Amino acid sequence: MMLVGHLAANPEMRQTKGGKNVANFPIAINRSALDDEGNRQEIADFHRVVAWQGLGEICDKYLVKGMPVLVEGRLVNGVFESEAGKKQYRTEIVADSLQVLNWKKSKSGANEVSIDPVPA
C-alpha cells in the first residue's frame, strides 16, 4: 500500500521492552467530497504510521510536522486493553519505506510533486 500525505505531528520515538527502536507518527491525507448541498469540501483522513529500527531512527531525525511524504507499507490490525479494561482496536500502517516529497504549486495552479531522498 502506498500513501501520500503530510505529517500531522512530529514523530515520537520510543524503545520496546526488547530494545527495538520504533517511531510513530500520524499522516493526514486530503480528499474532496460533496456535502449535502453539492458543495465540494476538503476532508482530511488521519492514519497512524509505525516505522521500526533504522527507518524509525531516520524518521525521528529528519521528519517534522507538515512535511509531505510518501509511505509504502502494510496494514496491521491490533487489539489491546485500555486503562479502563476495555478491548480497543487499532489499524496502523507499518512502513517499509518512506520518501520525503517536495510539494509546490505550478504556474497553472496544479500541484507538482518531486521526491527528495531521505539521508541514510
Stockholm file with secondary structure:
# STOCKHOLM 1.0

chainA/1-120         MMLVGHLAANPEMRQTKGGKNVANFPIAINRSALDDEGNRQEIADFHRVVAWQGLGEICDKYLVKGMPVLVEGRLVNGVFESEAGKKQYRTEIVADSLQVLNWKKSKSGANEVSIDPVPA
#=GR chainA/1-120 SS CEEEEEESSCCEEEECTTSCEEEEEEEEEEEEEECTTSCEEEEEEEEEEEEEHHHHHHHHHHCCTTCEEEEEEEEEEEEEECTTSCEEEEEEEEEEEEEEEEEEECTTSCEEEEEECCCC
#=GC SS_cons         CEEEEEESSCCEEEECTTSCEEEEEEEEEEEEEECTTSCEEEEEEEEEEEEEHHHHHHHHHHCCTTCEEEEEEEEEEEEEECTTSCEEEEEEEEEEEEEEEEEEECTTSCEEEEEECCCC
//
